[in-house]
């Protein structure tokens, strides 16, 4: 049987859009928005560089999502019986080589934006950070020993989608970093970890059968749920030191209604699909936190 004939059906544009996992994209936007708000607080916003940061973050996130689709699919982790939307590779909707090529194309677009950004700010050492980010994106589920399968996903997500994305956005605009920037970056990193945790809670029963021992699997359901709650709530608590340094940052509390929905669907799901809703609410609460706090930092 040829690879083409092995496809369940040909992927539609809607399937490819679903494969980009749009519900996760607020996690890419949030640290750039908050980082730009922090740059505004320092009186040094550079809109062109901010938009390039957004370009890099979005294409890197989309690339990660397609790379995960490819790597999980060829390992059999994302089968046709999974909860949630079918994956392109695991659902046999597209050839694995095609999904892999799309993933690397997205990484290439992110790299082009990053190269231009580095050229504009003149900090060429940032290329090392960019290479590390792409490597982390691929080896999360790719390669012989993916770190996501060893329970290290949250650590790398915290570093790259929290610290690097937020502080990096501030630095390329202001060329300096302050204590407030690091506190905000930790908040963004914790939100990103919360999204990954609730996503892995959804698959906590099936992942070990495929050799995927995520942090949720290692903690067990009860402790993983507690960890998810903490990862959602601690960023809100971090508004206390942020507001001491810049009082109007307290506007970030506007995310609380969405955070409540995330906790409801993540901790008390009526169906397995409620955890998908929890992922969406968590991503949106991170974005609203970033938007509201950025406005507070600006004023």
C-alpha positions in Angstrom: 0.0 0.0 0.0 1.4 3.4 -0.9 1.6 6.2 1.6 -1.0 8.2 -0.4 -3.4 5.3 -0.3 -2.9 4.9 3.4 -4.4 8.2 4.1 -7.9 8.1 5.7 -8.8 11.1 3.6 -7.0 14.1 2.2 -6.6 17.0 4.7 -8.8 20.0 4.0 -7.8 23.6 4.7 -9.9 23.4 7.9 -7.8 20.4 9.0 -4.6 22.3 8.5 -6.0 25.3 10.5 -7.0 22.9 13.2 -3.5 21.4 13.1 -2.1 24.9 13.9 -4.0 24.6 17.2 -5.3 28.2 17.2 -6.5 27.9 20.8 -2.8 27.9 21.9 -1.8 31.0 20.0 -2.9 33.5 22.8 0.1 32.1 24.7 2.4 33.4 21.9 0.7 36.8 21.8 0.5 37.3 25.6 4.2 37.6 26.5 4.8 40.0 23.5 1.9 42.2 24.6 3.0 42.3 28.2 6.7 42.8 27.2 5.7 45.7 25.1 3.7 47.1 28.0 6.8 46.8 30.1 8.8 48.6 27.4 6.1 51.4 27.5 6.5 51.6 31.2 10.2 52.3 30.6 9.3 54.9 28.0 11.0 53.0 25.1 8.4 51.3 22.9 9.7 50.3 19.5 6.6 49.2 17.5 8.5 47.7 14.6 10.5 45.5 16.9 7.4 44.6 18.9 5.7 43.4 15.7 8.7 41.4 14.8 8.6 39.8 18.2 5.0 38.9 17.6 5.8 37.5 14.2 8.6 35.3 15.6 6.4 34.1 18.5 3.4 33.2 16.4 5.4 31.2 13.7 7.4 29.5 16.4 4.2 28.4 18.2 2.6 27.2 15.0 5.7 25.4 14.1 5.8 23.7 17.5 2.2 22.6 17.0 2.9 21.0 13.6 6.1 19.4 14.8 4.2 17.9 17.7 1.6 16.6 15.3 4.3 15.0 13.2 6.3 13.5 16.0 3.4 12.2 18.1 1.8 10.9 15.0 4.7 8.8 13.8 5.1 7.4 17.4 1.4 6.5 17.5 0.7 8.8 20.5 -2.0 10.6 18.7 -4.2 7.9 17.4 -7.6 8.1 15.7 -9.3 7.3 19.0 -7.9 10.3 20.8 -10.1 12.8 22.6 -10.4 16.0 20.7 -9.8 16.9 17.1 -8.0 14.4 14.9 -4.4 15.1 14.2 -3.0 15.4 10.7 -0.4 12.7 11.1 -2.0 10.5 13.7 -5.4 10.7 12.0 -3.8 9.8 8.6 -5.1 13.0 7.0 -1.7 14.1 5.6 1.6 12.5 4.8 4.1 12.7 7.8 6.7 14.2 5.5 4.3 17.0 4.5 3.5 17.8 8.1 7.2 17.9 8.9 7.9 20.2 6.0 5.2 22.6 7.1 6.6 22.6 10.6 10.1 23.5 9.4 8.7 26.1 7.1 7.1 27.8 10.1 10.4 27.6 12.0 12.1 29.2 8.9 9.6 32.1 8.9 10.2 32.6 12.6 14.0 32.5 12.0 13.7 35.2 9.3 11.8 37.5 11.6 14.3 36.8 14.4 17.3 37.6 12.1 15.8 40.9 11.1 15.0 41.7 14.8 18.6 40.9 15.8 19.9 43.1 13.0 17.8 46.0 14.1 18.8 45.9 17.8 22.4 44.9 17.0 22.5 42.2 19.7 23.9 39.3 17.6 24.3 37.0 20.6 20.5 36.7 20.6 20.9 34.4 17.6 22.0 31.7 20.1 18.8 32.2 22.0 16.8 31.9 18.7 18.6 28.6 17.8 17.9 27.2 21.3 14.2 28.1 20.9 13.9 26.3 17.6 15.8 23.3 19.0 13.5 23.2 22.0 10.5 23.4 19.8 11.6 20.4 17.7 13.0 18.2 20.5 9.9 18.6 22.7 8.4 15.6 21.0 11.0 15.0 18.2 14.2 13.1 18.1 15.1 9.8 19.8 14.7 11.1 23.3 12.1 13.9 23.3 12.1 15.8 26.6 8.4 16.2 26.6 8.1 12.4 27.0 10.3 12.6 30.1 8.2 15.1 32.0 10.4 18.1 31.2 7.9 19.9 29.0 6.8 22.4 31.6 10.4 23.4 32.3 11.1 24.3 28.7 7.8 26.0 28.2 8.4 28.1 31.3 11.8 29.2 30.0 10.9 29.9 26.4 7.2 30.9 26.4 7.7 32.8 29.7 11.1 34.1 30.5 12.6 34.3 27.0 9.4 35.6 25.2 8.6 38.3 27.8 12.1 39.5 28.8 13.2 39.2 25.2 10.4 41.4 24.0 11.4 44.1 26.6 15.1 43.8 25.9 15.1 44.2 22.1 13.1 47.4 22.6 14.9 48.9 25.6 18.2 47.0 25.7 17.9 46.6 29.4 15.9 44.4 31.9 14.5 45.3 35.3 13.0 43.4 38.2 9.5 44.1 37.1 10.2 42.5 33.8 11.3 39.2 35.4 8.2 39.1 37.6 6.0 39.5 34.6 7.9 36.9 32.7 7.4 34.4 35.5 3.7 35.0 35.4 3.6 34.4 31.6 5.7 31.2 32.1 3.3 29.8 34.7 0.3 30.4 32.5 2.1 28.6 29.6 2.8 25.7 32.0 -0.8 25.6 33.1 -1.9 25.2 29.4 0.5 22.3 29.0 -0.5 20.7 32.3 -4.3 20.7 31.5 -3.6 19.4 28.0 -1.7 16.5 29.4 -4.3 15.9 32.1 -6.7 15.1 29.3 -4.4 12.3 28.1 -3.1 11.1 31.5 -4.6 7.6 31.1 -3.4 7.0 27.5 0.0 8.7 27.4 1.9 6.1 29.5 0.8 3.3 27.1 2.8 5.1 24.4 5.8 5.7 26.6 4.9 9.3 27.2 5.5 10.2 30.8 4.6 13.8 31.1 4.8 15.7 34.3 1.0 15.1 34.7 1.6 11.4 34.5 4.5 11.5 36.9 2.5 13.5 39.5 -0.7 11.5 39.1 -4.2 12.9 38.5 -4.8 14.5 42.0 -1.4 16.3 42.3 -1.5 17.3 38.6 -4.8 18.9 39.1 -3.5 20.8 42.2 -0.5 21.8 40.1 -2.8 23.1 37.4 -4.7 25.2 39.9 -1.5 26.7 41.3 -0.2 27.5 37.8 -3.3 29.5 37.1 -3.6 31.3 40.4 0.1 32.2 41.2 0.3 34.6 38.2 -2.6 36.5 39.8 -0.7 36.7 43.1 2.3 38.0 41.3 0.3 41.1 40.5 1.0 42.1 44.1 4.7 42.7 43.7 4.1 44.0 40.2 1.6 46.6 41.5 4.1 47.6 44.2 6.5 48.6 41.4 3.8 49.9 39.1 0.4 50.3 40.8 -1.8 50.2 37.6 -0.6 46.7 36.8 -3.3 45.6 39.1 -5.6 45.8 36.1 -4.4 42.3 35.3 -7.0 41.1 37.8 -9.5 41.4 35.0 -8.4 37.9 33.9 -10.1 36.4 37.0 -13.4 35.5 35.4 -11.6 33.6 32.6 -9.3 32.0 35.1 -12.3 30.8 37.1 -13.7 29.1 33.9 -10.4 27.5 33.3 -10.3 26.0 36.8 -13.9 24.9 36.6 -13.4 23.0 33.4 -9.9 21.8 34.3 -10.7 20.6 37.8 -14.3 19.5 37.5 -14.8 18.3 33.9 -18.1 16.8 33.1 -16.7 15.2 30.0 -13.2 14.7 28.6 -13.9 17.6 26.1 -14.2 20.0 29.0 -10.4 19.8 29.4 -10.2 21.2 25.9 -12.3 24.1 27.0 -10.1 24.5 30.0 -7.1 24.8 27.7 -8.8 27.5 25.8 -9.9 29.4 28.9 -6.4 29.2 30.3 -4.9 30.6 27.1 -7.4 33.4 27.0 -6.9 34.3 30.7 -3.2 34.6 30.0 -3.9 36.9 27.1 -6.4 39.1 29.1 -3.9 39.2 32.0 -1.2 40.4 29.6 -3.5 42.9 27.8 -4.9 44.4 31.0 -1.6 44.6 32.8 0.1 46.1 29.7 -2.6 48.8 29.7 -1.9 49.4 33.4 1.8 49.7 32.7 1.2 52.1 29.9 -0.9 54.6 31.8 
